[in-house]
Amino acid sequence: MSHSPVALITGGSSGIGAATARQLLERGYRVTVTGRSEERLRRFAAELGDPAELLVMPGNAAENEAVRTAVTTTVAAFGRLDVVVANAGYATFDELPDGDPDGWRDMVLTNVLGPVLLIGAALPALRASKGRIVLVGSVAGHIHTPGNIYGATKWAVTGIAENTRRMVTSEGIGVTLVSPGATRTHFFDNAPGGLPDRDFLSADQLGETIVWAIGQPRGVDINTVIVRPIGQPV
């Protein structure tokens, strides 16, 4: 058990993060998941039978102390850290001309600062394990859409991924940006009009993509994966 790999996933109590956590546990990983809702985290752990290989930690992915505590607690509990998945993020579903700047502030901190804090906190442990960093971006971080502040945050994640890769590749650390298209998760809970009528990927499909990237042979670095459902033209 002490030699099995360890992953830390932010925003891991539901959706893509939870699907990734489940699949990694099935493959023998020990996993820490973080999230803002302690109730949702506890419910997720209970659904899996509260396995000893799963550690759940309430905390805000955009707060430095919470992120560093998650990393240090994971290393203390499991003895190592091999993978971090910067998954926490959300959209305000408004646009530049008439949106809510207060909502933008929290979205920018979560979507942009959050991954940076996780990378910074995890680097010492990842250097020791020669591990991997996975950032969950978005198709919106590769195409332009009018007035889309959420898209701008995901363009930032695209840049963070490549800037980080150039910084750490000589140290044996892999960096993968996984950019999903439309995915059926709680992401759309606050969208005006509810779930759009369109083609969707499932959270499990995105989890499989992330686990595939993590599971590449040592020395192989998958850098950018854009994943759309068939039927999504843009």
Disulfide bonds with the S-S distance in Angstrom:
none
